[in-house]
Structure formats: structure tokens, C-alpha cells
Amino acid sequence: MKAKSLTSGACWEINFSFLQKVVRQAGIENEFHSKQLSKFLQMTLDHLAKSTLSKEARIRSSIAQIGRELGREDEFGQITLPPEITQPIIAKFSTATREFVALTLGRLVDEGILKVRPKPWIINDINRL
């Protein structure tokens, strides 16, 4: 099994059996697994919380979460999202259609919360998401 992640605009892969071997040799296997289970539980709880929201609220919440986890905040408090973030990714992450994501992004742009042109997207005010 391989794990994939986006980080700093790059995509990387980890062979999970190799990762387990490294963790075991470092003597941090229990701590590592505890942290991973904790992250998984938090992701599950976040997903459950999002599933009770309206589509627009799920999209807003998804953009905010991506901003907090993958974005880079500047000295003005604006958060730049990785350029790999697209409408289809937001749609999958929020369980909405790409078309509805496009409508919601238009509203967020009109409200001055988000800037989507030119890429990368910039969250002007994460608290209003």
C-alpha cells in the first residue's frame, strides 16, 4: 500500500511497509500508530460534522480546512492555497457537484472572501468562510 500527499505544491509517495520498518527501527511504533489513529478519528469526526451541513457550508468548510492544513499564510493573514487545488478537488472533498462548487466560489469572490484568478487561490478572510 502506498500513501500519497500534497505538500508544498509537490506530490510524494510513501511505501507503507517501508514506513512501518523505519518507525519500528526508530522505536516509536506505538506513538506513531497512536498519532495516526488520532488523526484518523479527527478526520472522521470532521467528515461527520460536514455531512450535516448544507452544500454551501460544506464547500466553505472544506476550503477553510484545506487552507489551514495546506495553505501558506502571509503577513496580512491571507492564505494562499496550493495551485493543485481545483474545483473538482473541492467537489470531491465536500461531496458537492463541481457546478455547485463553481457557483459557491463565485459567491465567495463576490463577498471578497476568496480570490481565484489568477491561480493560486487566496483566502482573504478565513473567519468568514
N, C-alpha and C positions, 0 to 999 in steps of 0.2 A: 504494500500500500504506500502511496506517495501523498504527501501533503503539499498543497500549493498555497502561496500567499502573495499578496501585493505589498510591497514595502518600498518606500522612497521611489515610487514610479517604476520599480523593477519587479519582475515576477521570478520567484525562485521555487525550487522543489526540494523536498527532503524525503529520502527513503526512510520510512518509519522504522524498519528493523535496525538500520544504521543508527538512527537517533536513539533508540532504546539501548543499544550497545554502549554508546557514548555516555548516556545518562547513568547506566549501571556501573560503568567503569569509574565515573566521577563520584559514585557513592551518594547520589541524590535522587535515586529512583523513586522512593516514596514521596518525597517532597514534590518532585516533578509531576507525578501522577495526581497528587492531591491538587496541585495548582491547575492542571488540565481539567480535572473533574469540576473544580470550582468555576473555571471559565465556561465549561460546557453548560453547567447549571445556570449560570448568569445569562448565557445566550438563549437558553430555553425559556427562562423567565421573561427576558426581553421580547422574545418572539410571541409568547402568550399575551403579554401586555399589548403588543402591537396588533395582535389579531382581534382585539376587542374594539379597536379604533376604527373610525371611518377611513375610506381610502385616502383622502387628502391628508388626514392626520398621520396615517402610516407612512406616506411618502415624506412628509415633513420630518417625522421621527427618524426615518431611515437616512435621510440626508444629514440630519444632525448627528446621528450615530457614526456615519462614515466620516463626517468632519472631525469629530472628537478622536476617532481611532486612527484615521489615515491622513488627516489634513495637517497642514502646517500653518500655525498662527503667526501673524506678523505683529509688529509693534502697535498697530491700530486696532487689534482684536479681530481682524478679518482672517478667515480661514480659507486657505487655498486647497482645493481637493486635487487628488492625483488626476492627471489628464486621462487616465484609463477609465474613469467613472463616466458612464454613459446613461442615456435614458433606459435602454434595455436592462442594464445592471440594476438601476433603481427600481425598475418594474419588478424584476425577479425578487429583489431584496424586500420589497414592500408588498408583494403579491397583488399588484395592480397591473393594469394594461399599460403598454408603452404610450398609447394615445392619451390615457388619463394622466400619466406622468408628464407628458408634454403640456397639457392644459394647466396642471398644477405648477409646473416650472414657470409658465407664462404669468400666472398669478403672483408667484414669489418674486419674479423680476419686476412686475408692475408695483408691488409693495416695497421694492427696494431691499428685500431680504437677501436676494441671490443675484449674482451676475453670471450669465452663462456664455456670453460672447465677448471676446474670443475666449477659447479654452486656455487655461483650465478654469473650471467653475470656481467662483469665490463666494463664500458665505459672508455677507456683510454684517449680519446680526443673528448669531446662533440662538440667542434667547427668544427671538420672535418666531423661530421655527416651531 
